[in-house]
Amino acid sequence: MAGVEGRVALITGGSRGIGRAAAETMASRGASVMCVARNEHELEETGLDYSVADLGTPEGCAQAVADTEQRLGPIDILICNHGIGSAHERVVWEQEPDIWDETMRVNLDGPFYLSRLVLKGMTERRYGRMVYTSSTAGLVAEHAGSAYTSSKHGLIGLMRSVSRDAGPFGITSNAVLPGWVRTEMAERSARQEAKDRGISADLVWEERAALYPPGRVVTPQEVADLIAFLASEESSGVSGEAIRVALGSVW
């Protein structure tokens, strides 16, 4: 697929899982990629340009954008893929406020700060691609996951706001909504669920796979391929969309 060659892409959560698959896919198609995460060792393993930053703070977001612009040039593509999962959450009346605060700070505030920082330059150049990794939990609430579910619903709202505000300047904004993907974050939730229920994590994954018509969960590459399309010039007619990558299932 053409459409990203020579473009500068800032990809958050790029050191593992969906983010790493997206970064490798974008780089293989000719984009100049900056990966951002907190773990420098994992970032080094990507072999791509990287910036170590806490994307749950305005300062960390500003650092990631500045590092990208200084080393690669003006940002054409922002892929907001970082986030905190829900393995440590509880039902609403038992939910700790600090868990809510941290989840919102990372999952929703960070994407807002990043969007705000990159969009002005995109509007001046009259081109941009904004892609946000939400979740099927952005449409359907999960049990004992009020912070995660709310943040992922909010991320879709941010995406749609960006599509309306920035659309007149040749900028598209979309979200991908993966179902269960066997990433490190999802593995943590499987282990926690297994512990709570007194079963094995393998059985949890078997149950998750059974939610989908093909009897398997989504792969990181399947999500990355959609991200790469939405980040390309060919996706110019698609904006404001929240697209499930869930093998035909609600989840």
BAKOLTI-785562 format. One record per atom (N, C-alpha, C, CB): residue in three letters; x, y, z. Coordinates in steps of 0.2 Angstrom, whole numbers, padded with zeros to 4 digits, always signed. Glycine has a CB too. Layout:
N
ALAXYZ
...
***
This chain:
251
MET+0004-0006+0000
MET+0000+0000+0000
MET+0004+0006+0000
MET-0005+0000+0006
ALA+0003+0011-0005
ALA+0006+0017-0005
ALA+0003+0022+0000
ALA+0007+0020-0012
GLY+0005+0028+0000
GLY+0001+0033+0004
GLY+0004+0035+0011
GLY-0005+0030+0005
VAL+0010+0032+0013
VAL+0013+0034+0019
VAL+0020+0035+0018
VAL+0012+0029+0024
GLU+0023+0034+0012
GLU+0030+0034+0010
GLU+0032+0042+0011
GLU+0031+0032+0003
GLY+0037+0043+0014
GLY+0040+0050+0015
GLY+0036+0054+0021
GLY+0040+0053+0009
ARG+0031+0051+0024
ARG+0027+0054+0029
ARG+0030+0053+0036
ARG+0020+0052+0029
VAL+0030+0058+0040
VAL+0032+0057+0047
VAL+0026+0055+0051
VAL+0035+0064+0049
ALA+0027+0049+0055
ALA+0022+0047+0059
ALA+0025+0046+0066
ALA+0020+0040+0057
LEU+0021+0049+0071
LEU+0022+0048+0078
LEU+0017+0043+0081
LEU+0021+0055+0082
ILE+0020+0038+0083
ILE+0016+0032+0086
ILE+0017+0031+0093
ILE+0017+0025+0082
THR+0012+0031+0097
THR+0012+0030+0104
THR+0011+0023+0106
THR+0008+0035+0108
GLY+0014+0021+0112
GLY+0013+0014+0113
GLY+0016+0010+0108
GLY+0006+0012+0114
GLY+0022+0012+0105
GLY+0025+0009+0100
GLY+0030+0003+0101
GLY+0028+0014+0095
SER+0031+0002+0108
SER+0036-0003+0109
SER+0034-0010+0110
SER+0039-0001+0116
ARG+0027-0011+0110
ARG+0024-0018+0110
ARG+0017-0018+0107
ARG+0024-0020+0118
GLY+0015-0025+0106
GLY+0008-0026+0104
GLY+0006-0022+0098
GLY+0004-0024+0110
ILE+0000-0020+0098
ILE-0003-0016+0092
ILE+0002-0011+0090
ILE-0010-0014+0094
GLY+0004-0007+0094
GLY+0008-0001+0093
GLY+0015-0003+0089
GLY+0010+0003+0099
ARG+0018-0008+0091
ARG+0024-0010+0088
ARG+0022-0013+0081
ARG+0028-0016+0092
ALA+0017-0017+0081
ALA+0015-0020+0074
ALA+0014-0014+0069
ALA+0009-0024+0075
ALA+0010-0009+0072
ALA+0009-0003+0067
ALA+0015+0001+0065
ALA+0004+0002+0071
ALA+0020+0002+0070
ALA+0026+0005+0069
ALA+0030+0001+0063
ALA+0030+0006+0075
GLU+0030-0005+0064
GLU+0034-0009+0059
GLU+0031-0009+0053
GLU+0035-0016+0062
THR+0024-0009+0052
THR+0021-0009+0046
THR+0022-0003+0043
THR+0013-0011+0047
MET+0021+0003+0046
MET+0022+0009+0043
MET+0029+0010+0041
MET+0020+0015+0049
ALA+0034+0008+0045
ALA+0041+0009+0043
ALA+0042+0005+0036
ALA+0045+0007+0048
SER+0039-0001+0036
SER+0040-0005+0030
SER+0037-0002+0024
SER+0037-0012+0031
ARG+0032+0002+0025
ARG+0029+0005+0019
ARG+0032+0012+0017
ARG+0022+0006+0020
GLY+0037+0014+0021
GLY+0041+0020+0019
GLY+0040+0026+0023
GLY+0039+0022+0012
ALA+0036+0025+0029
ALA+0035+0031+0033
ALA+0042+0032+0038
ALA+0029+0030+0037
SER+0043+0038+0040
SER+0048+0039+0045
SER+0044+0039+0052
SER+0051+0046+0044
VAL+0046+0034+0056
VAL+0042+0033+0062
VAL+0046+0034+0068
VAL+0040+0025+0062
MET+0042+0038+0073
MET+0045+0039+0079
MET+0040+0035+0084
MET+0045+0047+0081
CYS+0043+0030+0088
CYS+0040+0026+0093
CYS+0040+0030+0100
CYS+0042+0019+0093
VAL+0035+0030+0103
VAL+0035+0033+0110
VAL+0032+0028+0115
VAL+0031+0040+0110
ALA+0036+0028+0121
ALA+0033+0024+0126
ALA+0037+0025+0132
ALA+0033+0016+0125
ARG+0036+0022+0138
ARG+0040+0023+0144
ARG+0046+0018+0145
ARG+0036+0023+0150
ASN+0046+0013+0141
ASN+0051+0008+0142
ASN+0057+0008+0137
ASN+0048+0001+0143
GLU+0062+0011+0139
GLU+0068+0012+0134
GLU+0070+0006+0131
GLU+0073+0016+0137
HIS+0071+0000+0135
HIS+0074-0006+0132
HIS+0069-0009+0127
HIS+0074-0011+0138
GLU+0063-0009+0128
GLU+0058-0011+0123
GLU+0058-0007+0117
GLU+0051-0012+0126
LEU+0059+0000+0118
LEU+0059+0004+0112
LEU+0065+0003+0108
LEU+0059+0012+0114
GLU+0071+0002+0111
GLU+0077+0000+0108
GLU+0077-0006+0103
GLU+0083-0001+0113
GLU+0073-0011+0106
GLU+0072-0017+0102
GLU+0068-0016+0095
GLU+0068-0022+0106
THR+0064-0011+0095
THR+0061-0010+0088
THR+0065-0008+0083
THR+0056-0004+0089
GLY+0071-0005+0084
GLY+0076-0003+0079
GLY+0074+0003+0075
GLY+0077-0009+0074
LEU+0069+0006+0078
LEU+0066+0013+0075
LEU+0068+0019+0079
LEU+0058+0012+0074
ASP+0067+0025+0077
ASP+0068+0031+0081
ASP+0063+0030+0087
ASP+0067+0037+0077
TYR+0065+0033+0092
TYR+0061+0032+0098
TYR+0062+0038+0103
TYR+0062+0026+0102
SER+0057+0039+0107
SER+0057+0044+0112
SER+0054+0041+0118
SER+0053+0051+0110
VAL+0057+0042+0124
VAL+0055+0039+0130
VAL+0051+0045+0134
VAL+0061+0037+0135
ALA+0045+0044+0135
ALA+0040+0049+0138
ALA+0034+0047+0141
ALA+0038+0054+0132
ASP+0032+0050+0146
ASP+0026+0049+0150
ASP+0020+0052+0147
ASP+0027+0051+0158
LEU+0016+0049+0143
LEU+0011+0052+0139
LEU+0005+0054+0143
LEU+0009+0048+0133
GLY+0005+0053+0149
GLY+0000+0055+0154
GLY+0001+0061+0157
GLY-0001+0050+0159
THR+0006+0065+0154
THR+0007+0072+0157
THR+0008+0077+0151
THR+0014+0072+0161
PRO+0006+0083+0151
PRO+0007+0088+0146
PRO+0014+0088+0144
PRO+0004+0095+0148
GLU+0019+0088+0149
GLU+0026+0089+0147
GLU+0028+0083+0143
GLU+0030+0089+0154
GLY+0026+0077+0145
GLY+0028+0071+0141
GLY+0026+0071+0134
GLY+0026+0064+0145
CYS+0020+0073+0133
CYS+0017+0074+0126
CYS+0021+0079+0122
CYS+0009+0076+0127
ALA+0022+0085+0126
ALA+0026+0090+0122
ALA+0033+0087+0120
ALA+0027+0096+0127
GLN+0036+0083+0125
GLN+0043+0081+0123
GLN+0042+0076+0117
GLN+0046+0077+0129
ALA+0037+0072+0117
ALA+0037+0067+0111
ALA+0036+0070+0105
ALA+0031+0062+0112
VAL+0032+0076+0105
VAL+0031+0079+0099
VAL+0037+0083+0097
VAL+0025+0085+0099
ALA+0041+0086+0101
ALA+0047+0090+0100
ALA+0052+0085+0097
ALA+0049+0094+0106
ASP+0053+0080+0101
ASP+0058+0075+0098
ASP+0057+0073+0091
ASP+0058+0069+0103
THR+0051+0072+0089
THR+0049+0069+0083
THR+0050+0075+0078
THR+0041+0068+0082
GLU+0048+0081+0079
GLU+0049+0087+0074
GLU+0057+0088+0074
GLU+0045+0093+0077
GLN+0060+0088+0079
GLN+0067+0089+0079
GLN+0071+0084+0075
GLN+0070+0090+0086
ARG+0070+0078+0075
ARG+0073+0073+0072
ARG+0071+0070+0066
ARG+0074+0067+0077
LEU+0064+0071+0065
LEU+0061+0068+0058
LEU+0058+0073+0054
LEU+0056+0063+0060
GLY+0056+0079+0057
GLY+0052+0084+0053
GLY+0045+0085+0056
GLY+0052+0082+0046
PRO+0041+0089+0052
PRO+0034+0090+0054
PRO+0030+0084+0054
PRO+0031+0095+0049
ILE+0026+0083+0058
ILE+0022+0077+0059
ILE+0016+0077+0055
ILE+0019+0076+0067
ASP+0015+0072+0050
ASP+0010+0071+0046
ASP+0004+0066+0049
ASP+0012+0068+0039
ILE+0007+0061+0053
ILE+0002+0056+0055
ILE+0003+0055+0063
ILE+0004+0049+0052
LEU-0002+0055+0066
LEU-0002+0054+0074
LEU-0006+0048+0075
LEU-0005+0060+0078
ILE-0003+0043+0078
ILE-0007+0037+0080
ILE-0006+0036+0087
ILE-0004+0030+0076
CYS-0012+0038+0090
CYS-0012+0037+0098
CYS-0015+0030+0100
CYS-0018+0043+0101
ASN-0010+0026+0102
ASN-0011+0019+0103
ASN-0009+0017+0111
ASN-0007+0015+0099
HIS-0006+0022+0114
HIS-0005+0020+0121
HIS-0011+0020+0126
HIS+0000+0025+0124
GLY-0010+0016+0131
GLY-0016+0016+0136
GLY-0015+0011+0142
GLY-0022+0014+0132
ILE-0019+0012+0147
ILE-0019+0008+0153
ILE-0025+0003+0152
ILE-0019+0012+0159
GLY-0025-0003+0154
GLY-0030-0008+0153
GLY-0034-0008+0160
GLY-0028-0015+0152
SER-0039-0013+0160
SER-0044-0013+0166
SER-0043-0019+0171
SER-0051-0013+0163
ALA-0037-0022+0170
ALA-0036-0028+0174
ALA-0037-0027+0182
ALA-0030-0031+0173
HIS-0035-0021+0184
HIS-0034-0019+0191
HIS-0041-0015+0193
HIS-0028-0014+0192
GLU-0046-0015+0189
GLU-0052-0011+0191
GLU-0057-0015+0195
GLU-0055-0008+0185
ARG-0061-0012+0198
ARG-0067-0015+0202
ARG-0074-0012+0200
ARG-0065-0015+0210
VAL-0079-0015+0202
VAL-0086-0012+0201
VAL-0086-0005+0203
VAL-0091-0017+0204
VAL-0090-0001+0201
VAL-0090+0006+0202
VAL-0090+0008+0209
VAL-0096+0009+0199
TRP-0094+0005+0213
TRP-0094+0007+0220
TRP-0088+0005+0224
TRP-0100+0004+0224
GLU-0084+0001+0221
GLU-0077-0001+0225
GLU-0071+0002+0221
GLU-0077-0009+0225
GLN-0073+0005+0216
GLN-0067+0008+0212
GLN-0063+0014+0215
GLN-0070+0011+0205
GLU-0057+0013+0215
GLU-0053+0018+0219
GLU-0052+0024+0214
GLU-0046+0016+0220
PRO-0053+0030+0217
PRO-0053+0036+0213
PRO-0046+0037+0209
PRO-0054+0043+0217
ASP-0041+0035+0213
ASP-0034+0036+0209
ASP-0034+0032+0203
ASP-0029+0034+0214
ILE-0037+0026+0203
ILE-0037+0022+0197
ILE-0041+0026+0191
ILE-0040+0015+0198
TRP-0046+0028+0193
TRP-0050+0032+0188
TRP-0046+0038+0185
TRP-0057+0035+0191
ASP-0043+0042+0190
ASP-0039+0048+0188
ASP-0033+0046+0183
ASP-0036+0051+0194
GLU-0029+0040+0185
GLU-0024+0038+0181
GLU-0026+0036+0174
GLU-0020+0033+0185
THR-0031+0032+0174
THR-0034+0030+0168
THR-0036+0035+0163
THR-0040+0025+0169
MET-0039+0040+0166
MET-0041+0046+0162
MET-0035+0050+0159
MET-0046+0050+0165
ARG-0030+0051+0164
ARG-0024+0055+0162
ARG-0021+0052+0156
ARG-0020+0055+0168
VAL-0020+0045+0156
VAL-0016+0042+0151
VAL-0020+0040+0145
VAL-0013+0035+0154
ASN-0026+0038+0146
ASN-0030+0035+0140
ASN-0034+0041+0136
ASN-0035+0030+0142
LEU-0035+0047+0140
LEU-0039+0052+0137
LEU-0036+0059+0137
LEU-0046+0052+0140
ASP-0033+0061+0142
ASP-0029+0067+0142
ASP-0023+0067+0138
ASP-0027+0069+0150
GLY-0019+0062+0138
GLY-0013+0061+0134
GLY-0015+0062+0126
GLY-0010+0055+0135
PRO-0020+0058+0124
PRO-0022+0059+0117
PRO-0024+0067+0115
PRO-0027+0055+0115
PHE-0028+0070+0120
PHE-0030+0077+0119
PHE-0024+0081+0118
PHE-0034+0079+0125
TYR-0019+0081+0123
TYR-0013+0085+0123
TYR-0009+0084+0116
TYR-0008+0083+0129
LEU-0008+0078+0114
LEU-0005+0076+0108
LEU-0008+0079+0102
LEU-0004+0069+0107
SER-0015+0078+0102
SER-0019+0081+0096
SER-0018+0088+0096
SER-0026+0079+0097
ARG-0019+0091+0101
ARG-0018+0099+0101
ARG-0012+0101+0099
ARG-0019+0101+0109
LEU-0006+0097+0101
LEU+0000+0099+0099
LEU+0002+0099+0091
LEU+0006+0096+0103
VAL-0001+0093+0088
VAL+0001+0092+0081
VAL-0004+0095+0076
VAL+0001+0084+0080
LEU-0010+0096+0078
LEU-0015+0098+0074
LEU-0014+0105+0071
LEU-0022+0098+0077
LYS-0011+0110+0075
LYS-0010+0117+0072
LYS-0005+0116+0066
LYS-0007+0121+0077
GLY+0000+0113+0066
GLY+0005+0112+0060
GLY+0001+0109+0055
GLY+0011+0108+0062
MET-0003+0103+0056
MET-0006+0100+0051
MET-0011+0105+0047
MET-0010+0094+0054
THR-0015+0109+0051
THR-0019+0113+0048
THR-0016+0118+0043
THR-0024+0117+0053
GLU-0010+0121+0045
GLU-0006+0125+0041
GLU-0003+0122+0035
GLU+0000+0128+0045
ARG-0002+0115+0035
ARG+0001+0112+0029
ARG-0005+0109+0025
ARG+0006+0106+0031
ARG-0011+0109+0028
ARG-0017+0106+0025
ARG-0017+0099+0023
ARG-0019+0110+0019
TYR-0014+0095+0028
TYR-0014+0088+0027
TYR-0013+0085+0034
TYR-0008+0086+0022
GLY-0016+0079+0036
GLY-0015+0076+0042
GLY-0019+0069+0042
GLY-0016+0080+0048
ARG-0016+0065+0046
ARG-0020+0058+0047
ARG-0020+0057+0055
ARG-0017+0052+0043
MET-0025+0057+0058
MET-0026+0056+0065
MET-0029+0049+0066
MET-0030+0061+0069
VAL-0026+0044+0070
VAL-0029+0038+0071
VAL-0028+0036+0079
VAL-0025+0032+0067
TYR-0034+0034+0082
TYR-0034+0033+0089
TYR-0036+0026+0090
TYR-0039+0038+0092
THR-0032+0022+0094
THR-0034+0016+0096
THR-0039+0016+0102
THR-0028+0011+0098
SER-0045+0015+0101
SER-0050+0014+0106
SER-0051+0007+0108
SER-0057+0017+0104
SER-0057+0004+0108
SER-0058-0003+0110
SER-0065-0004+0108
SER-0056-0004+0117
THR-0067-0011+0108
THR-0074-0012+0108
THR-0078-0010+0114
THR-0076-0020+0107
ALA-0074-0009+0120
ALA-0076-0006+0126
ALA-0078+0001+0125
ALA-0071-0007+0131
GLY-0076+0004+0119
GLY-0078+0011+0118
GLY-0085+0012+0116
GLY-0073+0014+0113
LEU-0088+0006+0114
LEU-0095+0006+0112
LEU-0100+0002+0117
LEU-0096+0002+0105
VAL-0097-0004+0120
VAL-0100-0008+0124
VAL-0097-0008+0131
VAL-0101-0015+0121
ALA-0100-0007+0136
ALA-0097-0007+0143
ALA-0095-0014+0145
ALA-0101-0004+0148
GLU-0089-0014+0148
GLU-0087-0021+0151
GLU-0088-0021+0159
GLU-0079-0022+0150
HIS-0089-0027+0161
HIS-0090-0027+0169
HIS-0084-0025+0172
HIS-0092-0034+0170
ALA-0085-0021+0178
ALA-0079-0019+0182
ALA-0073-0016+0178
ALA-0076-0025+0186
GLY-0075-0011+0174
GLY-0070-0008+0170
GLY-0073+0000+0169
GLY-0069-0011+0164
SER-0075+0003+0174
SER-0079+0009+0172
SER-0074+0015+0170
SER-0082+0012+0179
ALA-0067+0014+0172
ALA-0062+0019+0170
ALA-0060+0018+0163
ALA-0056+0019+0175
TYR-0059+0012+0162
TYR-0057+0010+0155
TYR-0062+0011+0150
TYR-0054+0003+0155
THR-0068+0009+0151
THR-0074+0010+0147
THR-0075+0017+0146
THR-0080+0006+0150
SER-0075+0021+0151
SER-0077+0028+0150
SER-0071+0032+0146
SER-0077+0031+0157
SER-0065+0030+0147
SER-0060+0033+0143
SER-0060+0031+0136
SER-0053+0031+0146
LYS-0062+0025+0134
LYS-0062+0023+0127
LYS-0068+0026+0124
LYS-0062+0015+0127
HIS-0074+0027+0128
HIS-0079+0030+0125
HIS-0077+0038+0123
HIS-0085+0030+0130
GLY-0074+0041+0128
GLY-0071+0047+0127
GLY-0067+0048+0122
GLY-0068+0050+0134
LEU-0062+0043+0120
LEU-0058+0044+0115
LEU-0061+0044+0108
LEU-0053+0038+0115
ILE-0067+0041+0108
ILE-0071+0041+0101
ILE-0074+0048+0101
ILE-0076+0036+0101
GLY-0076+0051+0106
GLY-0078+0058+0106
GLY-0073+0063+0104
GLY-0081+0060+0113
LEU-0067+0062+0106
LEU-0061+0066+0104
LEU-0060+0065+0097
LEU-0055+0065+0109
MET-0060+0059+0095
MET-0059+0058+0088
MET-0064+0061+0083
MET-0059+0050+0086
ARG-0070+0061+0085
ARG-0075+0064+0081
ARG-0075+0072+0081
ARG-0082+0062+0083
SER-0073+0074+0087
SER-0072+0082+0088
SER-0066+0084+0083
SER-0071+0084+0095
VAL-0061+0080+0083
VAL-0055+0082+0078
VAL-0058+0082+0071
VAL-0049+0077+0080
SER-0062+0077+0069
SER-0064+0076+0062
SER-0068+0082+0060
SER-0068+0069+0061
ARG-0072+0085+0065
ARG-0076+0090+0063
ARG-0072+0097+0063
ARG-0082+0091+0068
ASP-0067+0098+0068
ASP-0063+0104+0068
ASP-0058+0104+0063
ASP-0060+0104+0075
ALA-0055+0098+0061
ALA-0049+0099+0057
ALA-0051+0096+0050
ALA-0044+0094+0060
GLY-0057+0094+0049
GLY-0059+0091+0042
GLY-0058+0097+0037
GLY-0066+0089+0042
PRO-0060+0103+0038
PRO-0059+0108+0033
PRO-0052+0109+0030
PRO-0062+0114+0035
PHE-0047+0106+0034
PHE-0040+0107+0032
PHE-0037+0101+0029
PHE-0036+0110+0038
GLY-0041+0097+0027
GLY-0038+0091+0023
GLY-0035+0085+0028
GLY-0032+0093+0019
ILE-0038+0086+0034
ILE-0036+0081+0040
ILE-0041+0076+0041
ILE-0034+0085+0046
THR-0040+0070+0041
THR-0045+0065+0043
THR-0043+0062+0050
THR-0045+0059+0038
SER-0048+0060+0054
SER-0048+0057+0060
SER-0052+0051+0061
SER-0049+0063+0066
ASN-0049+0046+0063
ASN-0053+0040+0064
ASN-0051+0036+0070
ASN-0053+0035+0058
ALA-0055+0031+0072
ALA-0053+0026+0078
ALA-0053+0019+0076
ALA-0057+0028+0084
VAL-0049+0015+0078
VAL-0049+0008+0077
VAL-0052+0005+0084
VAL-0043+0005+0075
LEU-0056+0000+0084
LEU-0059-0003+0090
LEU-0057-0010+0090
LEU-0066-0001+0091
PRO-0052-0012+0093
PRO-0050-0019+0093
PRO-0054-0023+0098
PRO-0043-0020+0094
GLY-0056-0029+0096
GLY-0059-0034+0101
GLY-0053-0037+0105
GLY-0063-0040+0098
TRP-0053-0043+0108
TRP-0048-0046+0112
TRP-0042-0047+0107
TRP-0050-0052+0115
VAL-0036-0044+0109
VAL-0030-0046+0106
VAL-0025-0048+0111
VAL-0027-0039+0102
ARG-0021-0053+0109
ARG-0017-0056+0114
ARG-0010-0052+0115
ARG-0015-0064+0112
THR-0011-0046+0118
THR-0005-0042+0120
THR-0003-0043+0127
THR-0007-0035+0118
GLU+0002-0040+0129
GLU+0004-0040+0136
GLU-0001-0037+0141
GLU+0011-0036+0137
MET-0004-0032+0139
MET-0010-0029+0143
MET-0015-0034+0144
MET-0012-0022+0140
ALA-0017-0037+0138
ALA-0023-0042+0139
ALA-0021-0048+0142
ALA-0025-0044+0132
GLU-0015-0050+0142
GLU-0012-0056+0146
GLU-0013-0054+0153
GLU-0005-0057+0144
ARG-0012-0048+0155
ARG-0012-0046+0162
ARG-0019-0047+0165
ARG-0010-0039+0164
SER-0024-0045+0161
SER-0031-0045+0162
SER-0033-0052+0163
SER-0036-0041+0157
ALA-0031-0057+0158
ALA-0032-0064+0158
ALA-0030-0067+0165
ALA-0029-0067+0152
ARG-0024-0065+0167
ARG-0021-0068+0173
ARG-0025-0066+0179
ARG-0014-0066+0174
GLN-0027-0059+0179
GLN-0031-0057+0185
GLN-0038-0060+0185
GLN-0032-0049+0184
GLU-0041-0061+0179
GLU-0048-0064+0179
GLU-0047-0072+0181
GLU-0050-0064+0172
ALA-0042-0075+0179
ALA-0041-0082+0181
ALA-0040-0083+0188
ALA-0034-0085+0177
LYS-0036-0078+0191
LYS-0035-0078+0198
LYS-0042-0077+0202
LYS-0030-0073+0200
ASP-0046-0072+0200
ASP-0052-0071+0203
ASP-0057-0076+0202
ASP-0055-0064+0200
ARG-0057-0080+0197
ARG-0062-0086+0196
ARG-0059-0092+0198
ARG-0064-0086+0189
GLY-0053-0093+0199
GLY-0050-0099+0201
GLY-0049-0104+0195
GLY-0054-0102+0206
ILE-0047-0101+0189
ILE-0046-0105+0183
ILE-0040-0104+0180
ILE-0052-0104+0178
SER-0038-0107+0175
SER-0032-0105+0171
SER-0032-0099+0167
SER-0029-0112+0168
ALA-0027-0096+0165
ALA-0027-0091+0160
ALA-0028-0093+0153
ALA-0020-0087+0160
ASP-0026-0099+0152
ASP-0027-0103+0146
ASP-0035-0103+0144
ASP-0024-0109+0145
LEU-0038-0105+0150
LEU-0046-0106+0149
LEU-0049-0099+0148
LEU-0049-0109+0155
VAL-0046-0094+0151
VAL-0049-0087+0150
VAL-0048-0086+0142
VAL-0045-0082+0154
TRP-0043-0087+0140
TRP-0042-0086+0132
TRP-0046-0090+0128
TRP-0034-0087+0131
GLU-0047-0096+0130
GLU-0052-0100+0126
GLU-0059-0097+0126
GLU-0052-0107+0129
GLU-0061-0095+0132
GLU-0068-0092+0132
GLU-0068-0085+0128
GLU-0069-0090+0140
ARG-0063-0081+0128
ARG-0062-0075+0124
ARG-0063-0077+0117
ARG-0056-0071+0126
ALA-0059-0082+0115
ALA-0059-0084+0108
ALA-0066-0086+0105
ALA-0054-0090+0106
ALA-0070-0089+0110
ALA-0076-0092+0108
ALA-0081-0086+0107
ALA-0079-0096+0114
LEU-0080-0080+0109
LEU-0084-0074+0108
LEU-0084-0073+0100
LEU-0082-0068+0112
TYR-0079-0075+0096
TYR-0079-0073+0089
TYR-0081-0079+0085
TYR-0072-0071+0088
PRO-0084-0077+0079
PRO-0086-0083+0075
PRO-0080-0087+0072
PRO-0089-0080+0069
PRO-0074-0085+0071
PRO-0069-0089+0069
PRO-0066-0093+0074
PRO-0064-0085+0065
GLY-0068-0092+0081
GLY-0065-0096+0086
GLY-0058-0094+0088
GLY-0066-0103+0085
ARG-0056-0088+0087
ARG-0050-0085+0089
ARG-0050-0078+0090
ARG-0045-0086+0083
VAL-0045-0075+0093
VAL-0045-0068+0095
VAL-0041-0064+0089
VAL-0041-0066+0101
VAL-0042-0058+0089
VAL-0039-0054+0084
VAL-0031-0053+0085
VAL-0041-0046+0084
THR-0027-0053+0080
THR-0020-0052+0080
THR-0018-0045+0080
THR-0016-0056+0074
PRO-0012-0043+0083
PRO-0010-0036+0083
PRO-0009-0034+0075
PRO-0003-0036+0086
GLN-0007-0038+0071
GLN-0006-0036+0064
GLN-0012-0035+0060
GLN-0002-0042+0060
GLU-0018-0038+0062
GLU-0024-0036+0059
GLU-0026-0029+0061
GLU-0029-0041+0061
VAL-0025-0027+0067
VAL-0026-0020+0069
VAL-0022-0015+0066
VAL-0026-0020+0077
ALA-0015-0017+0066
ALA-0010-0013+0063
ALA-0012-0012+0055
ALA-0003-0016+0063
ASP-0014-0017+0052
ASP-0016-0016+0044
ASP-0021-0010+0043
ASP-0018-0022+0041
LEU-0026-0010+0048
LEU-0031-0005+0047
LEU-0029+0001+0049
LEU-0037-0007+0052
ILE-0024+0002+0054
ILE-0021+0008+0056
ILE-0017+0011+0050
ILE-0017+0007+0062
ALA-0013+0007+0047
ALA-0009+0009+0042
ALA-0014+0012+0036
ALA-0005+0003+0039
PHE-0019+0008+0035
PHE-0024+0011+0029
PHE-0026+0018+0031
PHE-0030+0006+0028
LEU-0029+0019+0037
LEU-0032+0025+0040
LEU-0026+0030+0040
LEU-0035+0024+0046
ALA-0020+0028+0040
ALA-0015+0033+0041
ALA-0012+0035+0034
ALA-0009+0031+0045
SER-0015+0032+0028
SER-0012+0033+0022
SER-0016+0038+0018
SER-0013+0026+0018
GLU-0014+0040+0012
GLU-0017+0045+0008
GLU-0024+0042+0005
GLU-0013+0047+0002
GLU-0024+0035+0004
GLU-0029+0032+0001
GLU-0036+0032+0006
GLU-0028+0025+0000
SER-0035+0034+0012
SER-0041+0034+0016
SER-0044+0041+0017
SER-0038+0032+0023
SER-0042+0045+0012
SER-0045+0052+0012
SER-0052+0053+0012
SER-0042+0056+0006
GLY-0056+0048+0010
GLY-0063+0048+0011
GLY-0066+0046+0017
GLY-0066+0045+0005
VAL-0062+0044+0022
VAL-0064+0041+0028
VAL-0062+0045+0034
VAL-0062+0033+0029
SER-0067+0048+0037
SER-0066+0052+0043
SER-0072+0052+0048
SER-0064+0059+0041
GLY-0070+0052+0054
GLY-0075+0052+0060
GLY-0078+0045+0061
GLY-0081+0057+0058
GLU-0075+0040+0059
GLU-0077+0033+0059
GLU-0074+0030+0065
GLU-0076+0029+0053
ALA-0078+0026+0069
ALA-0075+0021+0074
ALA-0076+0014+0071
ALA-0079+0022+0081
ILE-0071+0011+0069
ILE-0071+0004+0066
ILE-0069-0001+0070
ILE-0067+0005+0059
ARG-0073-0006+0071
ARG-0072-0012+0075
ARG-0067-0017+0071
ARG-0078-0016+0077
VAL-0062-0020+0075
VAL-0058-0025+0072
VAL-0059-0031+0077
VAL-0050-0023+0072
ALA-0065-0034+0076
ALA-0067-0039+0081
ALA-0070-0045+0078
ALA-0072-0036+0085
LEU-0068-0047+0071
LEU-0070-0053+0068
LEU-0078-0054+0068
LEU-0067-0059+0072
GLY-0081-0049+0068
GLY-0089-0049+0067
GLY-0092-0050+0074
GLY-0090-0055+0063
SER-0089-0049+0079
SER-0092-0049+0086
SER-0093-0042+0089
SER-0088-0054+0091
VAL-0098-0042+0093
VAL-0098-0035+0097
VAL-0092-0034+0101
VAL-0104-0036+0102
TRP-0089-0039+0104
TRP-0083-0038+0108
TRP-0077-0039+0103
TRP-0083-0043+0113
***
